Amino acid sequence: MKDRRPDAVAVARLLRQRVEMGAGPLFLEGLSREEAIALAEAGGRPAPRPERPGTVPPSPTARPLPVLPESYERLRDAALACTRCRLSETRTQVVFSDGAVDARLVVVGEAPGANEDATGLPFVGAAGQFLDLLLASVDLSRRDTVYICNVLKCRPPGNRNPLPDEIEACAPWLEKQLELVSPRALLAVGTFAAQSLTGKQQPLGRLRGSVHAYRGLPVVVTYHPAALLRNAGWTRAFWDDLQLLREVLDGA
Ligand code: SF4
């Protein structure tokens, strides 16, 4: 009798199991021989295709998120080890937050940059210092009244824009940390944070000037401090947004 190679045995076993389980059709068209063998050895789950130059590899977002801890410290520890999206492969470290855990205000930005990736803290460097200065003008400080975090906890390579599946994969961390910090209001800085928190895909200019809502929390939208450093003309608009925020915090 002719010897059958182990890879052919694996394919035969997969097909027999699928028939026994009443599984639907299996389409192998377009797969290379190696991919079909890998599919069989993985028990019918699609094997990852080799990455082509210039493409963004898929994120493992199908991996279910375990039940999130109810303790802030445990949530933070779990997030620091997160590998739910492709950014875990290129980050230096997870940037979870800075500031007071019992803050009245949470500032939410877009994603860590190079300085944040290196230090593990959000909003460091010139933009962070400028943000601190502007918040101090309305008696707010990350020492005692402000908590700061980002929509994404890991730096996108080259500071590229966050991708929709990365935002979706990271959203549970943000939701839970906001629930545990439980501030009186949120300040979304920059377009991505504004659109993520309001759920409205509108330009930042259209979202400013109104109070939005995120899971029952009031949200004020404004420019990212890095954008203010590039365009000093927007500082007055930022100041107006801070006055609106102040009114929200004061319960006006
Ligand atoms: S960006 Fe968010 S979801 Fe992706 S690896 Fe980092 S913590 Fe996890």
py3Dmol code that shows the C-alpha trace and the ligand (Angstrom):
import py3Dmol

protein = """\
ATOM      1  CA  MET A   1       0.000   0.000   0.000  1.00  0.00           C
ATOM      2  CA  LYS A   2       1.269   3.457  -0.913  1.00  0.00           C
ATOM      3  CA  ASP A   3       2.539   5.537   2.091  1.00  0.00           C
ATOM      4  CA  ARG A   4       0.561   8.671   2.770  1.00  0.00           C
ATOM      5  CA  ARG A   5       2.490  11.745   3.945  1.00  0.00           C
ATOM      6  CA  PRO A   6       1.570  13.300   7.342  1.00  0.00           C
ATOM      7  CA  ASP A   7       0.193  16.495   5.723  1.00  0.00           C
ATOM      8  CA  ALA A   8      -2.168  14.498   3.496  1.00  0.00           C
ATOM      9  CA  VAL A   9      -3.285  12.575   6.598  1.00  0.00           C
ATOM     10  CA  ALA A  10      -4.061  15.890   8.322  1.00  0.00           C
ATOM     11  CA  VAL A  11      -6.207  17.055   5.390  1.00  0.00           C
ATOM     12  CA  ALA A  12      -8.060  13.748   5.267  1.00  0.00           C
ATOM     13  CA  ARG A  13      -8.692  13.858   9.047  1.00  0.00           C
ATOM     14  CA  LEU A  14     -10.057  17.419   8.821  1.00  0.00           C
ATOM     15  CA  LEU A  15     -12.427  16.581   5.984  1.00  0.00           C
ATOM     16  CA  ARG A  16     -13.670  13.434   7.768  1.00  0.00           C
ATOM     17  CA  GLN A  17     -14.264  15.400  11.003  1.00  0.00           C
ATOM     18  CA  ARG A  18     -16.192  18.090   9.132  1.00  0.00           C
ATOM     19  CA  VAL A  19     -18.467  15.485   7.532  1.00  0.00           C
ATOM     20  CA  GLU A  20     -19.047  13.823  10.935  1.00  0.00           C
ATOM     21  CA  MET A  21     -19.878  17.207  12.541  1.00  0.00           C
ATOM     22  CA  GLY A  22     -22.202  18.209   9.713  1.00  0.00           C
ATOM     23  CA  ALA A  23     -20.050  21.313   8.990  1.00  0.00           C
ATOM     24  CA  GLY A  24     -20.750  23.459   5.949  1.00  0.00           C
ATOM     25  CA  PRO A  25     -18.710  23.479   2.762  1.00  0.00           C
ATOM     26  CA  LEU A  26     -14.990  24.207   2.930  1.00  0.00           C
ATOM     27  CA  PHE A  27     -13.644  26.345   0.086  1.00  0.00           C
ATOM     28  CA  LEU A  28      -9.964  25.769  -0.610  1.00  0.00           C
ATOM     29  CA  GLU A  29      -9.946  27.711  -3.880  1.00  0.00           C
ATOM     30  CA  GLY A  30      -7.186  30.295  -3.954  1.00  0.00           C
ATOM     31  CA  LEU A  31      -5.180  28.671  -1.160  1.00  0.00           C
ATOM     32  CA  SER A  32      -1.697  27.456  -1.801  1.00  0.00           C
ATOM     33  CA  ARG A  33      -0.865  23.853  -0.945  1.00  0.00           C
ATOM     34  CA  GLU A  34       0.978  25.053   2.194  1.00  0.00           C
ATOM     35  CA  GLU A  35      -1.988  27.206   3.284  1.00  0.00           C
ATOM     36  CA  ALA A  36      -4.417  24.318   2.805  1.00  0.00           C
ATOM     37  CA  ILE A  37      -2.184  22.042   4.916  1.00  0.00           C
ATOM     38  CA  ALA A  38      -1.881  24.736   7.615  1.00  0.00           C
ATOM     39  CA  LEU A  39      -5.680  25.127   7.572  1.00  0.00           C
ATOM     40  CA  ALA A  40      -6.101  21.412   8.103  1.00  0.00           C
ATOM     41  CA  GLU A  41      -3.559  21.343  10.930  1.00  0.00           C
ATOM     42  CA  ALA A  42      -5.348  24.294  12.596  1.00  0.00           C
ATOM     43  CA  GLY A  43      -8.578  22.295  12.641  1.00  0.00           C
ATOM     44  CA  GLY A  44     -10.319  24.304   9.941  1.00  0.00           C
ATOM     45  CA  ARG A  45      -9.538  27.788  11.260  1.00  0.00           C
ATOM     46  CA  PRO A  46      -8.034  30.060   8.576  1.00  0.00           C
ATOM     47  CA  ALA A  47      -4.241  30.191   8.834  1.00  0.00           C
ATOM     48  CA  PRO A  48      -2.663  33.674   8.789  1.00  0.00           C
ATOM     49  CA  ARG A  49      -1.423  34.593   5.332  1.00  0.00           C
ATOM     50  CA  PRO A  50       2.113  35.885   5.010  1.00  0.00           C
ATOM     51  CA  GLU A  51       2.306  39.660   5.343  1.00  0.00           C
ATOM     52  CA  ARG A  52       2.861  41.494   2.057  1.00  0.00           C
ATOM     53  CA  PRO A  53       5.249  44.471   2.094  1.00  0.00           C
ATOM     54  CA  GLY A  54       3.401  47.752   2.718  1.00  0.00           C
ATOM     55  CA  THR A  55       0.264  46.164   4.201  1.00  0.00           C
ATOM     56  CA  VAL A  56      -1.009  46.436   7.765  1.00  0.00           C
ATOM     57  CA  PRO A  57      -1.217  42.973   9.347  1.00  0.00           C
ATOM     58  CA  PRO A  58      -4.605  41.946  10.733  1.00  0.00           C
ATOM     59  CA  SER A  59      -5.217  42.437  14.437  1.00  0.00           C
ATOM     60  CA  PRO A  60      -6.189  39.516  16.669  1.00  0.00           C
ATOM     61  CA  THR A  61      -9.386  41.363  17.583  1.00  0.00           C
ATOM     62  CA  ALA A  62     -11.440  38.178  17.376  1.00  0.00           C
ATOM     63  CA  ARG A  63      -9.878  37.149  20.682  1.00  0.00           C
ATOM     64  CA  PRO A  64     -12.585  37.664  23.316  1.00  0.00           C
ATOM     65  CA  LEU A  65     -11.816  40.099  26.076  1.00  0.00           C
ATOM     66  CA  PRO A  66     -11.898  38.409  29.493  1.00  0.00           C
ATOM     67  CA  VAL A  67     -14.306  39.802  32.054  1.00  0.00           C
ATOM     68  CA  LEU A  68     -12.752  43.110  33.042  1.00  0.00           C
ATOM     69  CA  PRO A  69     -11.719  43.576  36.670  1.00  0.00           C
ATOM     70  CA  GLU A  70     -13.784  45.836  38.893  1.00  0.00           C
ATOM     71  CA  SER A  71     -10.658  47.062  40.691  1.00  0.00           C
ATOM     72  CA  TYR A  72      -8.834  49.969  39.076  1.00  0.00           C
ATOM     73  CA  GLU A  73      -5.385  48.546  39.853  1.00  0.00           C
ATOM     74  CA  ARG A  74      -6.277  45.168  38.377  1.00  0.00           C
ATOM     75  CA  LEU A  75      -7.777  46.775  35.294  1.00  0.00           C
ATOM     76  CA  ARG A  76      -4.583  48.756  34.784  1.00  0.00           C
ATOM     77  CA  ASP A  77      -2.409  45.661  35.240  1.00  0.00           C
ATOM     78  CA  ALA A  78      -4.523  43.733  32.732  1.00  0.00           C
ATOM     79  CA  ALA A  79      -4.358  46.559  30.180  1.00  0.00           C
ATOM     80  CA  LEU A  80      -0.577  46.821  30.558  1.00  0.00           C
ATOM     81  CA  ALA A  81      -0.317  43.241  29.282  1.00  0.00           C
ATOM     82  CA  CYS A  82      -2.878  43.641  26.471  1.00  0.00           C
ATOM     83  CA  THR A  83      -2.190  42.057  23.077  1.00  0.00           C
ATOM     84  CA  ARG A  84      -5.663  42.515  21.535  1.00  0.00           C
ATOM     85  CA  CYS A  85      -4.456  44.412  18.486  1.00  0.00           C
ATOM     86  CA  ARG A  86      -1.440  44.668  16.195  1.00  0.00           C
ATOM     87  CA  LEU A  87      -0.101  47.708  18.074  1.00  0.00           C
ATOM     88  CA  SER A  88       1.089  45.388  20.852  1.00  0.00           C
ATOM     89  CA  GLU A  89       3.775  44.172  18.444  1.00  0.00           C
ATOM     90  CA  THR A  90       5.324  47.601  17.842  1.00  0.00           C
ATOM     91  CA  ARG A  91       4.790  49.521  21.095  1.00  0.00           C
ATOM     92  CA  THR A  92       7.460  49.953  23.738  1.00  0.00           C
ATOM     93  CA  GLN A  93       4.864  49.895  26.506  1.00  0.00           C
ATOM     94  CA  VAL A  94       1.162  50.414  27.106  1.00  0.00           C
ATOM     95  CA  VAL A  95       0.329  53.999  28.059  1.00  0.00           C
ATOM     96  CA  PHE A  96      -2.635  53.636  30.384  1.00  0.00           C
ATOM     97  CA  SER A  97      -3.084  56.971  32.135  1.00  0.00           C
ATOM     98  CA  ASP A  98      -1.757  59.781  34.283  1.00  0.00           C
ATOM     99  CA  GLY A  99      -3.356  61.975  36.922  1.00  0.00           C
ATOM    100  CA  ALA A 100      -5.771  61.560  39.795  1.00  0.00           C
ATOM    101  CA  VAL A 101      -7.825  58.357  39.880  1.00  0.00           C
ATOM    102  CA  ASP A 102     -10.606  60.231  41.721  1.00  0.00           C
ATOM    103  CA  ALA A 103     -10.547  63.130  39.237  1.00  0.00           C
ATOM    104  CA  ARG A 104     -13.496  65.392  38.412  1.00  0.00           C
ATOM    105  CA  LEU A 105     -12.394  65.640  34.791  1.00  0.00           C
ATOM    106  CA  VAL A 106     -10.981  63.061  32.379  1.00  0.00           C
ATOM    107  CA  VAL A 107      -9.098  64.373  29.360  1.00  0.00           C
ATOM    108  CA  VAL A 108      -9.154  61.862  26.496  1.00  0.00           C
ATOM    109  CA  GLY A 109      -6.665  62.166  23.639  1.00  0.00           C
ATOM    110  CA  GLU A 110      -5.982  60.100  20.549  1.00  0.00           C
ATOM    111  CA  ALA A 111      -2.987  57.799  21.090  1.00  0.00           C
ATOM    112  CA  PRO A 112       0.511  57.837  22.552  1.00  0.00           C
ATOM    113  CA  GLY A 113       3.283  59.472  20.565  1.00  0.00           C
ATOM    114  CA  ALA A 114       7.003  58.746  20.710  1.00  0.00           C
ATOM    115  CA  ASN A 115       7.557  60.507  24.068  1.00  0.00           C
ATOM    116  CA  GLU A 116       4.563  58.772  25.630  1.00  0.00           C
ATOM    117  CA  ASP A 117       5.625  55.392  24.273  1.00  0.00           C
ATOM    118  CA  ALA A 118       9.063  55.925  25.823  1.00  0.00           C
ATOM    119  CA  THR A 119       7.875  57.196  29.223  1.00  0.00           C
ATOM    120  CA  GLY A 120       4.626  55.251  29.646  1.00  0.00           C
ATOM    121  CA  LEU A 121       2.739  58.474  30.428  1.00  0.00           C
ATOM    122  CA  PRO A 122       0.193  60.307  28.259  1.00  0.00           C
ATOM    123  CA  PHE A 123       0.627  63.929  27.213  1.00  0.00           C
ATOM    124  CA  VAL A 124       4.275  64.478  28.022  1.00  0.00           C
ATOM    125  CA  GLY A 125       6.522  66.790  26.020  1.00  0.00           C
ATOM    126  CA  ALA A 126       5.596  70.235  24.707  1.00  0.00           C
ATOM    127  CA  ALA A 127       1.929  69.433  23.963  1.00  0.00           C
ATOM    128  CA  GLY A 128       1.447  67.933  27.416  1.00  0.00           C
ATOM    129  CA  GLN A 129       3.044  70.906  29.139  1.00  0.00           C
ATOM    130  CA  PHE A 130       0.849  73.252  27.126  1.00  0.00           C
ATOM    131  CA  LEU A 131      -2.223  71.250  28.111  1.00  0.00           C
ATOM    132  CA  ASP A 132      -1.215  71.465  31.790  1.00  0.00           C
ATOM    133  CA  LEU A 133      -0.819  75.228  31.441  1.00  0.00           C
ATOM    134  CA  LEU A 134      -4.238  75.648  29.840  1.00  0.00           C
ATOM    135  CA  LEU A 135      -5.930  73.444  32.450  1.00  0.00           C
ATOM    136  CA  ALA A 136      -4.226  75.390  35.244  1.00  0.00           C
ATOM    137  CA  SER A 137      -5.865  78.541  33.894  1.00  0.00           C
ATOM    138  CA  VAL A 138      -9.210  77.098  35.023  1.00  0.00           C
ATOM    139  CA  ASP A 139      -7.833  75.631  38.278  1.00  0.00           C
ATOM    140  CA  LEU A 140      -7.516  72.085  36.989  1.00  0.00           C
ATOM    141  CA  SER A 141      -4.442  69.916  37.408  1.00  0.00           C
ATOM    142  CA  ARG A 142      -3.503  66.293  36.853  1.00  0.00           C
ATOM    143  CA  ARG A 143      -2.106  66.362  40.397  1.00  0.00           C
ATOM    144  CA  ASP A 144      -5.544  66.275  41.974  1.00  0.00           C
ATOM    145  CA  THR A 145      -8.502  67.049  39.681  1.00  0.00           C
ATOM    146  CA  VAL A 146      -7.644  65.713  36.233  1.00  0.00           C
ATOM    147  CA  TYR A 147      -7.100  62.187  34.881  1.00  0.00           C
ATOM    148  CA  ILE A 148      -5.614  61.830  31.392  1.00  0.00           C
ATOM    149  CA  CYS A 149      -5.745  58.911  28.969  1.00  0.00           C
ATOM    150  CA  ASN A 150      -6.102  58.139  25.276  1.00  0.00           C
ATOM    151  CA  VAL A 151      -8.537  56.305  23.016  1.00  0.00           C
ATOM    152  CA  LEU A 152      -5.663  53.974  22.084  1.00  0.00           C
ATOM    153  CA  LYS A 153      -3.272  52.784  24.770  1.00  0.00           C
ATOM    154  CA  CYS A 154      -0.442  51.880  22.386  1.00  0.00           C
ATOM    155  CA  ARG A 155       1.452  54.005  19.896  1.00  0.00           C
ATOM    156  CA  PRO A 156       0.612  53.563  16.205  1.00  0.00           C
ATOM    157  CA  PRO A 157       3.897  53.159  14.282  1.00  0.00           C
ATOM    158  CA  GLY A 158       5.167  56.454  12.903  1.00  0.00           C
ATOM    159  CA  ASN A 159       2.258  58.249  14.632  1.00  0.00           C
ATOM    160  CA  ARG A 160      -0.107  57.182  11.849  1.00  0.00           C
ATOM    161  CA  ASN A 161      -3.839  57.582  12.412  1.00  0.00           C
ATOM    162  CA  PRO A 162      -5.563  54.919  14.519  1.00  0.00           C
ATOM    163  CA  LEU A 163      -7.396  52.298  12.435  1.00  0.00           C
ATOM    164  CA  PRO A 164     -11.064  51.470  13.108  1.00  0.00           C
ATOM    165  CA  ASP A 165     -10.331  47.918  14.292  1.00  0.00           C
ATOM    166  CA  GLU A 166      -7.683  49.233  16.715  1.00  0.00           C
ATOM    167  CA  ILE A 167     -10.160  51.717  18.190  1.00  0.00           C
ATOM    168  CA  GLU A 168     -12.743  48.949  18.499  1.00  0.00           C
ATOM    169  CA  ALA A 169     -10.258  46.556  20.132  1.00  0.00           C
ATOM    170  CA  CYS A 170      -9.149  49.161  22.676  1.00  0.00           C
ATOM    171  CA  ALA A 171     -12.605  50.580  23.477  1.00  0.00           C
ATOM    172  CA  PRO A 172     -13.374  48.203  26.385  1.00  0.00           C
ATOM    173  CA  TRP A 173     -10.318  49.457  28.299  1.00  0.00           C
ATOM    174  CA  LEU A 174     -11.423  53.067  27.900  1.00  0.00           C
ATOM    175  CA  GLU A 175     -15.021  52.271  28.820  1.00  0.00           C
ATOM    176  CA  LYS A 176     -14.014  50.476  31.991  1.00  0.00           C
ATOM    177  CA  GLN A 177     -11.435  53.004  33.123  1.00  0.00           C
ATOM    178  CA  LEU A 178     -13.950  55.824  32.687  1.00  0.00           C
ATOM    179  CA  GLU A 179     -16.516  53.797  34.631  1.00  0.00           C
ATOM    180  CA  LEU A 180     -14.060  53.237  37.504  1.00  0.00           C
ATOM    181  CA  VAL A 181     -12.707  56.804  37.599  1.00  0.00           C
ATOM    182  CA  SER A 182     -16.278  58.078  37.349  1.00  0.00           C
ATOM    183  CA  PRO A 183     -15.562  61.773  36.631  1.00  0.00           C
ATOM    184  CA  ARG A 184     -18.126  64.556  36.346  1.00  0.00           C
ATOM    185  CA  ALA A 185     -17.177  65.357  32.768  1.00  0.00           C
ATOM    186  CA  LEU A 186     -14.962  64.395  29.832  1.00  0.00           C
ATOM    187  CA  LEU A 187     -12.838  66.669  27.643  1.00  0.00           C
ATOM    188  CA  ALA A 188     -12.141  65.088  24.248  1.00  0.00           C
ATOM    189  CA  VAL A 189      -9.081  66.642  22.605  1.00  0.00           C
ATOM    190  CA  GLY A 190      -8.596  66.159  18.880  1.00  0.00           C
ATOM    191  CA  THR A 191     -10.741  64.673  16.143  1.00  0.00           C
ATOM    192  CA  PHE A 192     -10.339  60.966  16.928  1.00  0.00           C
ATOM    193  CA  ALA A 193     -11.163  61.344  20.605  1.00  0.00           C
ATOM    194  CA  ALA A 194     -14.085  63.639  19.779  1.00  0.00           C
ATOM    195  CA  GLN A 195     -15.550  61.243  17.221  1.00  0.00           C
ATOM    196  CA  SER A 196     -14.949  58.188  19.405  1.00  0.00           C
ATOM    197  CA  LEU A 197     -16.625  59.653  22.486  1.00  0.00           C
ATOM    198  CA  THR A 198     -19.519  61.383  20.742  1.00  0.00           C
ATOM    199  CA  GLY A 199     -20.085  58.605  18.206  1.00  0.00           C
ATOM    200  CA  LYS A 200     -20.485  61.303  15.545  1.00  0.00           C
ATOM    201  CA  GLN A 201     -18.315  61.211  12.436  1.00  0.00           C
ATOM    202  CA  GLN A 202     -18.274  64.977  12.015  1.00  0.00           C
ATOM    203  CA  PRO A 203     -15.361  67.419  11.729  1.00  0.00           C
ATOM    204  CA  LEU A 204     -14.041  68.746  15.018  1.00  0.00           C
ATOM    205  CA  GLY A 205     -15.234  72.244  14.181  1.00  0.00           C
ATOM    206  CA  ARG A 206     -18.840  70.971  13.993  1.00  0.00           C
ATOM    207  CA  LEU A 207     -18.558  69.079  17.291  1.00  0.00           C
ATOM    208  CA  ARG A 208     -17.115  71.991  19.309  1.00  0.00           C
ATOM    209  CA  GLY A 209     -19.369  74.355  21.206  1.00  0.00           C
ATOM    210  CA  SER A 210     -21.946  71.758  22.302  1.00  0.00           C
ATOM    211  CA  VAL A 211     -22.133  69.379  25.239  1.00  0.00           C
ATOM    212  CA  HIS A 212     -22.320  65.762  24.047  1.00  0.00           C
ATOM    213  CA  ALA A 213     -22.789  62.568  26.036  1.00  0.00           C
ATOM    214  CA  TYR A 214     -20.785  59.381  26.529  1.00  0.00           C
ATOM    215  CA  ARG A 215     -22.504  56.717  28.641  1.00  0.00           C
ATOM    216  CA  GLY A 216     -24.262  59.355  30.678  1.00  0.00           C
ATOM    217  CA  LEU A 217     -21.210  61.611  31.092  1.00  0.00           C
ATOM    218  CA  PRO A 218     -21.128  65.114  29.561  1.00  0.00           C
ATOM    219  CA  VAL A 219     -18.450  65.517  26.877  1.00  0.00           C
ATOM    220  CA  VAL A 220     -16.898  68.802  25.765  1.00  0.00           C
ATOM    221  CA  VAL A 221     -14.833  68.717  22.575  1.00  0.00           C
ATOM    222  CA  THR A 222     -11.807  70.832  21.724  1.00  0.00           C
ATOM    223  CA  TYR A 223      -8.560  70.946  19.771  1.00  0.00           C
ATOM    224  CA  HIS A 224      -5.595  68.743  20.562  1.00  0.00           C
ATOM    225  CA  PRO A 225      -2.877  70.777  22.325  1.00  0.00           C
ATOM    226  CA  ALA A 226      -0.350  69.675  19.683  1.00  0.00           C
ATOM    227  CA  ALA A 227      -2.594  71.318  17.061  1.00  0.00           C
ATOM    228  CA  LEU A 228      -2.709  74.484  19.177  1.00  0.00           C
ATOM    229  CA  LEU A 229       1.087  74.593  19.186  1.00  0.00           C
ATOM    230  CA  ARG A 230       1.016  74.519  15.376  1.00  0.00           C
ATOM    231  CA  ASN A 231      -1.839  77.004  15.070  1.00  0.00           C
ATOM    232  CA  ALA A 232      -1.841  79.670  17.770  1.00  0.00           C
ATOM    233  CA  GLY A 233      -5.013  81.143  16.249  1.00  0.00           C
ATOM    234  CA  TRP A 234      -7.028  78.281  17.757  1.00  0.00           C
ATOM    235  CA  THR A 235      -6.006  79.122  21.332  1.00  0.00           C
ATOM    236  CA  ARG A 236      -8.951  81.487  21.737  1.00  0.00           C
ATOM    237  CA  ALA A 237     -11.334  78.728  20.638  1.00  0.00           C
ATOM    238  CA  PHE A 238      -9.716  76.357  23.134  1.00  0.00           C
ATOM    239  CA  TRP A 239     -10.238  78.980  25.836  1.00  0.00           C
ATOM    240  CA  ASP A 240     -13.924  79.205  24.922  1.00  0.00           C
ATOM    241  CA  ASP A 241     -14.185  75.401  25.149  1.00  0.00           C
ATOM    242  CA  LEU A 242     -12.589  75.493  28.604  1.00  0.00           C
ATOM    243  CA  GLN A 243     -15.223  77.998  29.734  1.00  0.00           C
ATOM    244  CA  LEU A 244     -17.948  75.627  28.519  1.00  0.00           C
ATOM    245  CA  LEU A 245     -16.200  72.793  30.369  1.00  0.00           C
ATOM    246  CA  ARG A 246     -16.024  74.910  33.522  1.00  0.00           C
ATOM    247  CA  GLU A 247     -19.772  75.498  33.348  1.00  0.00           C
ATOM    248  CA  VAL A 248     -20.380  71.756  32.962  1.00  0.00           C
ATOM    249  CA  LEU A 249     -18.141  70.961  35.931  1.00  0.00           C
ATOM    250  CA  ASP A 250     -19.844  73.615  38.033  1.00  0.00           C
ATOM    251  CA  GLY A 251     -23.211  72.083  37.179  1.00  0.00           C
ATOM    252  CA  ALA A 252     -24.443  75.089  35.209  1.00  0.00           C
TER     253      ALA A 252
END
"""
ligand_1 = """\
8
SF4
S -3.920 49.572 21.523
Fe -5.349 48.841 23.095
S -6.219 46.944 22.272
Fe -4.344 47.385 21.100
S -2.733 46.223 22.192
Fe -2.735 48.323 23.001
S -4.058 48.214 24.834
Fe -4.482 46.395 23.591
"""
view = py3Dmol.view(width=600, height=400)
view.addModel(protein, "pdb")
view.setStyle({"model": 0}, {"cartoon": {"style": "trace"}})
view.addModel(ligand_1, "xyz")
view.setStyle({"model": 1}, {"stick": {}})
view.zoomTo()
view.show()
